[in-house]
């Protein structure tokens, strides 16, 4: 199994966390990426551009991340996460639990999309937008999310670790630029807080966070 992405966390980190949690051996292939200017999204990615020019990325629609399994290529980060969730037994114990896992992951996608909207605000509006996001919008969204989580402490669905547990952990500890403010938004959300605490204390996750390459984002 080979996971291909840039040498950053980004869209591949949730999949890496899933693999780490389950102690799965795989090739973590990373194209070098240099950020020249965040504002204009100017980046240097020579090896990736060469691979694309040479037709090496056709089966992934010339994009990353993608996962290679038994000669097949799975592209799109969410498809990769769901594949890993299914094959590693992280989609609940019933079809209904699987649907609940999926629904929580889609809520997380909505939250990320909303945050990206704030990040794209004009500079004169962005600072105020970020303050409102972490002080009001995000805590409210997390409070709403609490209502659809399961009743077993530390688990979002059922009583075993599911894809949605890892996705929530990734969102709340890895995704946001201001990680301290993201943490503080958990203050009044006990279910989410217990999920994060359980996942981050798992030995395999601790080992991954300690040993993974240092990257800018």
Number of C-alpha atoms within 10 A of each C-alpha: 13 15 21 18 23 19 19 18 19 16 16 24 18 24 26 20 21 24 20 19 20 15 12 12 10 14 12 15 13 16 16 14 18 14 12 11 10 8 8 8 9 11 12 14 14 13 13 21 14 12 14 15 12 10 11 12 18 13 13 16 11 17 15 20 23 23 28 17 11 7 7 10 16 16 19 16 19 17 13 21 23 19 17 19 22 15 9 15 15 23 27 23 14 10 10 11 16 20 14 21 25 18 14 21 21 15 15 21 15 13 17 14 12 14 18 12 12 17 16 12 14 10 11 8 12 15 14 12 20 17 12 13 20 19 15 12 17 19 19 16 16 19 17 12 16 16 10 13 20 16 14 14 17 23 22 27 27 21 14 16 20 25 29 29 25 25 23 23 22 21 19 21 16 18 19 17 11 12 14 12 16 21 15 13 23 19 11 13 17 14 22 25 19 17 21 23 12 16 22 18 11 11 12 18 20 14 13 16 14 10 9 10 11 11 10 11 11
